[in-house]
Amino acid sequence: MTILYNRAIPSAEEFAHLLRRSGLGVRRPVDDLARLQRMLDGANLTITARDSQSKELVGIARSITDGAYACYLSDLAVHEDYKGHGIGKKLIATTQHHAGPECACILIAAPDAVSFYQHIGMPQTDRAFVLPRTA
């Protein structure tokens, strides 16, 4: 299996499909394509992973960065049929590379993804705070 990684913005439909197939669909507004499009448009660093044969979107890292200090990785999703092949780890590494060496990469893990981040050696902190959405 060959996976192609690049900086590209998928369609909202592709993004919704991937979120559903990755397990993140329960945490994202997958039935609101206009909102998903705004999420994609608002990110300034998006890395996609596509199957080289089918061209299917099989992974995404969607981030917001200032390129100088911090990079917030908002979504990391890998299609369930492609998990266990290093795609998530490669998406994070590629994001970190594009954000630059001065940037710390920060994310809030979904509860079922904590073990993945621990497995790849990402340091964990207990100092994160979140203001919830009001809409």
C-alpha positions as MATLAB code, in Angstrom:
seq = 'MTILYNRAIPSAEEFAHLLRRSGLGVRRPVDDLARLQRMLDGANLTITARDSQSKELVGIARSITDGAYACYLSDLAVHEDYKGHGIGKKLIATTQHHAGPECACILIAAPDAVSFYQHIGMPQTDRAFVLPRTA';
ca = [
       0.000    0.000    0.000;
       1.352    3.385   -0.993;
       0.046    6.520    0.676;
       0.555    9.972   -0.829;
       0.882   12.913    1.568;
       0.449   16.529    0.532;
      -0.828   19.923    1.536;
      -4.287   19.932    0.060;
      -7.795   20.789    1.120;
     -10.333   18.044    0.434;
     -13.982   18.671   -0.296;
     -16.369   18.891    2.641;
     -17.986   15.666    1.416;
     -14.662   13.786    1.475;
     -13.873   15.224    4.894;
     -17.271   14.135    6.261;
     -16.822   10.615    4.867;
     -13.357   10.309    6.417;
     -14.554   11.612    9.778;
     -17.341    9.024    9.792;
     -14.942    6.202    8.876;
     -12.276    7.290   11.372;
     -14.387    7.374   14.507;
     -14.309   11.177   14.774;
     -17.734   11.471   13.165;
     -19.432   11.343   16.568;
     -17.441   14.422   17.656;
     -17.696   16.558   14.518;
     -20.659   18.144   12.661;
     -20.531   15.628    9.783;
     -24.087   16.371    8.659;
     -23.403   20.102    8.280;
     -21.325   20.355    5.099;
     -21.307   24.162    5.155;
     -19.772   24.137    8.634;
     -17.245   21.469    7.619;
     -16.276   23.667    4.668;
     -15.728   26.612    7.023;
     -13.571   24.357    9.207;
     -11.478   23.387    6.188;
     -11.231   26.960    4.916;
     -10.237   28.285    8.344;
      -7.312   25.921    8.786;
      -4.029   27.263    7.466;
      -2.115   23.972    7.547;
      -3.851   20.877    6.216;
      -2.033   17.663    5.358;
      -3.909   14.900    3.573;
      -3.128   11.235    3.054;
      -4.544    9.477   -0.006;
      -4.372    5.906   -1.198;
      -2.189    6.079   -4.315;
      -4.345    3.585   -6.223;
      -7.908    4.576   -5.331;
      -7.101    8.270   -4.614;
      -9.415    7.950   -1.598;
      -8.821   10.343    1.286;
      -7.604    8.044    4.078;
      -6.157   10.562    6.522;
      -6.064   14.224    7.420;
      -4.298   16.533    9.851;
      -6.081   19.894   10.002;
      -4.258   22.616   11.929;
      -4.030   26.303   12.703;
      -0.542   27.757   13.164;
       1.237   31.086   13.401;
       4.376   29.459   12.007;
       6.474   31.004   14.764;
       5.403   29.579   18.113;
       2.374   27.288   18.132;
       0.485   24.868   15.925;
      -2.907   23.622   17.116;
      -3.723   20.288   15.509;
      -7.514   20.395   15.528;
      -8.280   17.166   13.662;
      -6.236   14.031   13.140;
      -8.301   11.377   11.411;
      -7.317    8.098    9.772;
      -9.780    5.836    7.946;
     -10.490    2.721   10.036;
      -9.350    0.406    7.218;
      -5.942    2.130    7.141;
      -5.156    2.350   10.863;
      -2.022    0.624   12.095;
       0.118    1.561    9.091;
       1.801    4.672   10.507;
      -0.434    7.158    8.695;
      -1.391    9.130   11.810;
       2.220    9.322   12.952;
       3.323   10.484    9.487;
       0.548   13.113    9.364;
       1.743   14.517   12.700;
       5.399   14.503   11.600;
       4.510   16.225    8.322;
       2.435   18.813   10.179;
       5.314   19.475   12.566;
       7.726   19.803    9.629;
       5.524   22.361    7.838;
       4.800   24.295   11.047;
       8.547   24.664   11.562;
      11.052   23.952   14.318;
      10.018   26.977   16.401;
       6.440   25.691   16.766;
       5.098   23.437   19.466;
       2.322   21.159   18.182;
      -0.636   21.068   20.544;
      -3.792   18.953   20.446;
      -6.675   17.785   22.573;
      -7.007   14.024   22.233;
     -10.320   12.254   21.893;
     -10.630    9.864   24.861;
     -10.166    6.775   22.688;
      -7.053    8.278   21.022;
      -5.007    8.957   24.171;
      -3.248    5.592   23.937;
      -2.236    6.310   20.318;
      -0.512    9.571   21.268;
       1.186    7.862   24.209;
       2.299    5.030   21.897;
       3.991    7.407   19.446;
       5.778    9.178   22.298;
       3.919   12.471   22.332;
       4.351   14.159   25.738;
       1.126   14.588   27.712;
       0.171   17.570   29.841;
      -2.552   18.129   32.414;
      -2.668   21.905   31.977;
      -5.109   22.271   29.084;
      -8.297   24.284   29.511;
     -11.273   24.389   27.157;
     -14.121   26.881   26.879;
     -17.068   24.920   25.428;
     -18.938   25.887   22.267;
     -22.046   27.972   22.809;
     -23.699   26.986   19.520;
];
